[in-house]
Amino acid sequence: MPVYFKAETGSGEEKLNRAFLEIRTCVLNRSLSSNVAEIDFGELAVSSRLCKEITITNVGTEPAPMRLDPLPPYGGFAVLNAMRTIEPGKSKNVVVEFEPNN
């Protein structure tokens, strides 16, 4: 991948230089798929509560353990059911709740 940068020549002028970076990546096959790309809760009054359900499907060939990173405590979002392992070809519903605090 080319990277461009400017360097001073000593005479007050700048010269555009180019260097190359080597990038190595690995590609992982996706094993979990959702029935929605995003969840839109719309406008909701403070202290009102709205739950939405999404379906997560294991499209891989191995059991896929689901885990949830901690959510911000005052963000208003919660996941109401436990994260369980999903077997290949199976689906689980996940309920997401939004309750705006202020």
C-alpha distance (Angstrom), angle and dihedral (degrees) to the residues before:
residue distance angle dihedral
M1 . . .
P2 3.80 . .
V3 3.81 118.7 .
Y4 3.80 119.7 -165.3
F5 3.80 125.7 -155.6
K6 3.78 137.2 166.9
A7 3.79 122.2 -121.2
E8 3.79 128.4 -173.8
T9 3.81 114.9 -117.6
G10 3.82 94.5 -151.6
S11 3.80 93.3 -107.7
G12 3.83 93.0 82.3
E13 3.79 92.6 -94.8
E14 3.76 125.8 115.8
K15 3.77 123.4 -133.8
L16 3.81 123.4 -157.1
N17 3.80 110.4 -127.5
R18 3.78 130.0 -171.6
A19 3.79 131.0 -149.1
F20 3.78 130.3 174.3
L21 3.79 127.6 -129.8
E22 3.77 124.1 -159.3
I23 3.79 113.5 -137.7
R24 3.78 123.4 -163.8
T25 3.77 121.3 -168.8
C26 3.75 137.8 166.5
V27 3.76 125.4 -139.9
L28 3.77 121.5 -139.4
N29 3.76 123.5 -162.4
R30 3.77 112.5 -119.2
S31 3.78 112.0 -112.0
L32 3.81 101.7 177.2
S33 3.78 126.1 55.9
S34 3.80 130.8 -176.4
N35 3.80 128.1 -146.7
V36 3.85 89.4 -132.8
A37 3.81 133.7 43.2
E38 3.81 94.1 -149.2
I39 3.79 139.8 3.0
D40 3.80 116.3 -127.0
F41 3.80 114.3 -163.7
G42 3.81 92.4 177.9
E43 3.79 119.1 -156.2
L44 3.78 115.0 -21.5
A45 3.80 129.5 179.5
V46 3.80 118.3 -117.0
S47 3.82 112.1 -86.5
S48 3.82 91.3 15.9
R49 3.78 116.3 122.7
L50 3.80 129.4 -143.1
C51 3.81 127.0 179.9
K52 3.79 125.5 -160.9
E53 3.78 126.4 -172.1
I54 3.79 124.6 -144.3
T55 3.79 128.6 -175.4
I56 3.80 120.2 -131.9
T57 3.83 116.2 -161.8
N58 3.80 127.3 -165.8
V59 3.82 103.9 -133.4
G60 3.81 92.4 172.2
T61 3.78 131.3 89.2
E62 3.83 97.8 -116.5
P63 3.82 131.5 63.0
A64 3.82 108.9 -89.5
P65 3.80 116.9 -145.8
M66 3.79 110.6 -149.2
R67 3.79 121.0 -145.0
L68 3.77 133.9 179.2
D69 3.77 124.4 -143.3
P70 3.81 112.4 -139.3
L71 3.80 113.7 -83.9
P72 3.82 120.7 -136.5
P73 3.83 106.1 -86.6
Y74 3.82 95.1 -131.5
G75 3.81 98.4 35.8
G76 3.80 94.3 99.3
F77 3.82 95.2 -125.1
A78 3.80 127.3 114.3
V79 3.80 137.0 168.9
L80 3.79 107.6 -137.0
N81 3.80 103.4 -162.6
A82 3.79 132.6 58.0
M83 3.79 121.1 -95.4
R84 3.80 107.4 -116.2
T85 3.79 134.6 177.3
I86 3.81 113.6 -89.5
E87 3.79 116.6 -144.9
P88 3.85 119.3 -136.6
G89 3.81 111.9 -76.1
K90 3.83 92.5 10.8
S91 3.81 130.5 111.9
K92 3.79 136.2 -147.8
N93 3.78 129.7 -163.1
V94 3.80 118.5 -128.8
V95 3.81 120.4 -161.9
V96 3.82 116.1 -148.4
E97 3.79 119.1 -167.3
F98 3.80 128.0 -159.8
E99 3.80 121.3 -165.0
P100 3.82 112.8 165.6
N101 3.80 112.0 -141.3
N102 3.79 100.8 -161.0
